[in-house]
Amino acid sequence: MSEAAKSVNSPKRPYTLERTRNIGIAAHIDAGKTTTTERILYYTGLIHKMGDVHDGNTVTDWMEQERERGITITSAATTCYWTQKKDGTYKAFEGIAHRVNIIDTPGHVDFTAEVERSMRVLDGAVAVFCGVAGVQPQSETVWRQATKYKVPRIAFVNKMDRTGANFENALNDMRTKLGAYAYPVGIPLGKEDKLQGIIDVVNQKAIVYDPTDEAGLKFDVTEIPADYKDAAKTALTELVDAVSNKDDSIAELVIEDKPVSPELLKAAIRRLTCKIEFVPVIGGSAFKKRNVQFLVDAVVDYLPSPLDIPPAEGEVPGDAEQRVVAPTDDNAKFCSLAFKLWTDPFVGKLVFFRVYSGQLTKGDTIYNPRTRKRERVSRVMMIQADKRLDVETVYAGDIAALVGLRNITTGDTLCNEEFDISLEPPTFPEPVISMAIEPKTKGDREKMVEGLQRLAEEDPTFRCFTNEETGQLIIAGMGELHLEIIRDRLMREFKVEANAGAPQIAYRETFTVAAEGEGKFIRQSGGRGQYGHACIKVQPNERGKGVEIENAIVGGAIPKEYVPAVIDGLNEAVKGGVLAGYPMVDLKIQIVDGSFHEVDSNELAFKMAGIFALKEAAKQAKPILLEPIMKVEVTTPEEYQGDLLGDLNRRRGKIAAMDSKDQTCILRSEVPLSEMFGYATAIRSLSKGRAAYSMEPFNFEPVPNSIVEKILDTAKNRPAARS
């Protein structure tokens, strides 16, 4: 270990920062993330029997709902240890052990918040792709999330044992659809039922598995078979060229026509991967237990340790211009980010956090810059999926959990009081679907409200609130499955059975033309009265810009102390809408004039004036309804293409693109969310169960005039369904 490395590592920490990897496994639904994680845990010795998603016995899918449905719902953290090959034989695992913290994330778009917050705290990621389908819609989403948080990644092309698997197609998809500078470091040796192992491109060796060993533990490192030698040499040449285009040290060797040793090439690939300029690609099959060990080697070889990425940076609370750095150093002041909350039935509320600098010991006091409050740490835990391990101290680079903290929300910075810093929290999409919910018995109402509040604390994309007009409870989330899981957890964890109305759409309202509005609130009933008067101008804003309110008053027509009250009134009117009670979006509002009374004016009067002014402007501004549009991708055998196209058209869908690949047709379309309910059943019926689809939020578009009246009538008759 270098002197510099020694200076940042506490002598008490069990694994140095250089030998720590924080990685996430992320991909489209059913690409094989959980199976890949399960195999990694087996080969690293953490578990002694491999589970399978279909059997409902995997480590990271530990919730009952996950095991029943065969999908990942919540991101699960676990830690394993990998002793890397020492002499290149892949047999003598005698080298230095590395600690690998893994987060297995969901692939379903309804649970995209789990991926978002995981990406915020990870140092690297393994993006898993299906060898048959290539890059799928949710693959693009998680790739964008990783790019947003500057997460280096390697790619694992999974399911190379499946009929129709094509490594080159998947690689080409990454380059064209994701814009990835992706080159293979491990090429599958064979494919489909002939998958034997992997070609190590860097070392120009073949790793061949024993076909009689179902556990995938026995393999030999051999010379590359004659049939694959040309392909291996070509892959190495392309890899060296690709690396030399971006790395000066390799470029010099290539220009001088000197050999590039495997050690130098690996070091260069690592440098580029850590800078997010290169994506190493590996092919294999997690289900058939082929090439997973090579993947873990690649995690250690190419993905960064906490020291290989820029240190965390935040702002001084209350001063966004002043930036502060949290150095990756055990000896620095403590700084961490709370990225997830979870209610554990045995220990209570867990706060998952990532330590960026310093160390935290049981009994220490931590500080929350958002609440300006201190709390004493009574219990620190390392997480193994659904198991908890109490520890005394956690260090920089660790992912752990705290018990018993109050007033913590997702995205809070937890730090030393002397180190006043606020790290950037993860951002989350707004809910797109809502429904009314009520307990089956009146006695369960309080229990249900408490359960929903706890679930809302855990999940930033889930909201629950009471409709003021009817007193009904509304829940809102990212999709039908999301809300179904919420109801299921209510019943199992909080013992509350609930009735729910049909899911309702989170429509929005906006104005289409500029207009002016005047609001007056005057009350005189003897003695001191009420007087507020405001004039505004409104105009449509750019799509996606939100609501912008500007104080454009000159000459003190409205005193400064009453302007915030007018803004409050405008905000309240915006939230309540003008057509059907849906929130308004994408408006520019200017407060341009008004008047006041020296005795009768007060904040309430000006707030009401702001509300009346917007309502008045709405009469000329031609308000419209907007509906959420989903990006829908349908994968179907070609014989069902016509039926599915017709069904999408009936659902008011716009076909954006159609691709054909190996007898399979991929339909990409944009469909209103209101038309997508029950689509899972419809697509199975139309394709005899052979087609699949995925969807993700895209944007908001105006509702056609032909159905506006129907929506307005529904909103009037069922106010509890409004978002």
Secondary structure, DSSP 8 states (H G I E B T S, - for coil): --HHHHHHS-TT-SS-GGGEEEEEEEESTTSSHHHHHHHHHHHTTS-SS---GGGT--SS--SHHHHHHTS--S-EEEEEEEE--SSSSSS---S-EEEEEEEE---SGGGHHHHHHHHHH-SEEEEEEETTTBS-HHHHHHHHHHHHTT--EEEEEE-TTSTT--HHHHHHHHHHHS---EEEEEEEES-GGG--EEEETTTTEEEEE-TT-TTS--EEEE---HHHHHHHHHHHHHHHHHHHTT-HHHHHHHHTT----HHHHHHHHHHHHHTTS-EEEEE-BTTTTBSHHHHHHHHHHHS--GGGS--EEEEETTEEEEEEEE-S-TTS--EEEEEEEEEETTTEEEEEEEEEESEEETT-EEEETTTTEEEE---EEEEETTEEEEESEEETT-EEEEES--S--TT-EEE-TTS--EE---------EEEEEEESSGGGHHHHHHHHHHHHHH-TT-EEEE-TTT--EEEEESSHHHHHHHHHHHHHHH---EEE---EE--EEEESS-EEEEEEEEE-SSSS-EEEEEEEEEEE--TT--EEEEE---TTSS-GGGHHHHHHHHHHHHHH-SSSS--B-SEEEEEEEEE--TTTB-HHHHHHHHHHHHHHHHTTS-EEEEEEEEEEEEEEEGGGHHHHHHHHHHTT-EEEEEEEETTEEEEEEEEEGGG-TTHHHHHHHHHTT--EEEEEEEEEEE--HHHHHHHHHHHHH-GGG--
